[in-house]
Amino acid sequence: MSWSVIIMYAVAAVLALIGAGLLLALTRPSGPAKVYVFRMAGIMLLAGGIVLAMSATAMRNWSAEDSLTATAQSVGL
């Protein structure tokens, strides 16, 4: 796995954790403005983390396919 994929997974985890933390903070009573901001930011951060993790998985799979193709071509298959 390349460094770029590892960094993408790390950033995705940070985004998802912050987003989940903001959504979990809504369990305490608070004003309507805070609820709106925490809900909007939490959902967007959580969604961003999920999408970035899916992109990192796709990048990892594509790089694995490329290395398999290069290996197969060098062997002569």
C-alpha beads as a LAMMPS data file, in Angstrom:
LAMMPS data file: protein, C-alpha beads

77 atoms
76 bonds

1 atom types
1 bond types

-500.0 500.0 xlo xhi
-500.0 500.0 ylo yhi
-500.0 500.0 zlo zhi

Masses

1 110.0

Atoms # bond

1 1 1 0.000 0.000 0.000
2 1 1 1.386 3.378 -0.988
3 1 1 1.808 6.381 1.284
4 1 1 -0.908 8.306 -0.533
5 1 1 -3.481 5.608 0.265
6 1 1 -2.390 5.477 3.914
7 1 1 -2.707 9.267 4.184
8 1 1 -6.151 9.150 2.568
9 1 1 -7.304 6.532 5.094
10 1 1 -5.899 8.590 7.977
11 1 1 -7.639 11.778 6.849
12 1 1 -10.870 9.830 6.282
13 1 1 -10.693 8.464 9.825
14 1 1 -10.109 11.930 11.297
15 1 1 -13.025 13.404 9.345
16 1 1 -15.346 10.560 10.324
17 1 1 -14.373 10.744 14.005
18 1 1 -14.864 14.506 14.199
19 1 1 -18.192 14.220 12.386
20 1 1 -19.383 11.437 14.663
21 1 1 -18.244 13.440 17.692
22 1 1 -20.262 16.450 16.574
23 1 1 -23.339 14.296 16.032
24 1 1 -22.906 12.614 19.411
25 1 1 -22.619 16.041 21.045
26 1 1 -26.221 16.641 19.997
27 1 1 -27.407 14.257 22.717
28 1 1 -27.019 17.133 25.214
29 1 1 -29.633 19.879 25.139
30 1 1 -28.500 23.058 23.397
31 1 1 -29.814 26.019 21.438
32 1 1 -31.275 25.744 17.949
33 1 1 -28.317 27.457 16.270
34 1 1 -25.816 25.056 17.820
35 1 1 -27.978 22.076 16.891
36 1 1 -28.168 23.278 13.283
37 1 1 -24.425 23.888 12.989
38 1 1 -23.406 20.651 14.713
39 1 1 -25.868 18.607 12.655
40 1 1 -24.822 20.173 9.328
41 1 1 -21.083 20.018 10.007
42 1 1 -21.291 16.547 11.560
43 1 1 -23.152 15.033 8.635
44 1 1 -20.850 16.668 6.092
45 1 1 -17.677 15.565 7.897
46 1 1 -18.982 12.031 8.339
47 1 1 -19.993 11.833 4.677
48 1 1 -16.619 13.260 3.623
49 1 1 -14.822 10.619 5.668
50 1 1 -16.886 7.821 4.132
51 1 1 -16.377 9.074 0.572
52 1 1 -12.643 9.566 1.106
53 1 1 -12.334 6.039 2.532
54 1 1 -14.145 4.651 -0.518
55 1 1 -11.803 6.602 -2.805
56 1 1 -8.773 5.295 -0.922
57 1 1 -10.064 1.734 -1.273
58 1 1 -10.573 2.224 -5.001
59 1 1 -7.069 3.677 -5.353
60 1 1 -5.608 0.747 -3.413
61 1 1 -7.450 -1.760 -5.622
62 1 1 -6.402 -0.019 -8.822
63 1 1 -2.757 0.091 -7.772
64 1 1 -2.928 -3.610 -6.882
65 1 1 -4.380 -4.386 -10.321
66 1 1 -1.637 -2.345 -11.987
67 1 1 1.079 -4.225 -10.110
68 1 1 -0.531 -7.562 -11.021
69 1 1 -0.731 -6.542 -14.667
70 1 1 2.911 -5.461 -14.663
71 1 1 3.931 -8.740 -13.032
72 1 1 1.929 -10.781 -15.526
73 1 1 3.446 -8.872 -18.448
74 1 1 6.981 -9.324 -17.144
75 1 1 6.401 -13.060 -16.758
76 1 1 4.938 -13.235 -20.242
77 1 1 1.325 -14.155 -19.550

Bonds

1 1 1 2
2 1 2 3
3 1 3 4
4 1 4 5
5 1 5 6
6 1 6 7
7 1 7 8
8 1 8 9
9 1 9 10
10 1 10 11
11 1 11 12
12 1 12 13
13 1 13 14
14 1 14 15
15 1 15 16
16 1 16 17
17 1 17 18
18 1 18 19
19 1 19 20
20 1 20 21
21 1 21 22
22 1 22 23
23 1 23 24
24 1 24 25
25 1 25 26
26 1 26 27
27 1 27 28
28 1 28 29
29 1 29 30
30 1 30 31
31 1 31 32
32 1 32 33
33 1 33 34
34 1 34 35
35 1 35 36
36 1 36 37
37 1 37 38
38 1 38 39
39 1 39 40
40 1 40 41
41 1 41 42
42 1 42 43
43 1 43 44
44 1 44 45
45 1 45 46
46 1 46 47
47 1 47 48
48 1 48 49
49 1 49 50
50 1 50 51
51 1 51 52
52 1 52 53
53 1 53 54
54 1 54 55
55 1 55 56
56 1 56 57
57 1 57 58
58 1 58 59
59 1 59 60
60 1 60 61
61 1 61 62
62 1 62 63
63 1 63 64
64 1 64 65
65 1 65 66
66 1 66 67
67 1 67 68
68 1 68 69
69 1 69 70
70 1 70 71
71 1 71 72
72 1 72 73
73 1 73 74
74 1 74 75
75 1 75 76
76 1 76 77
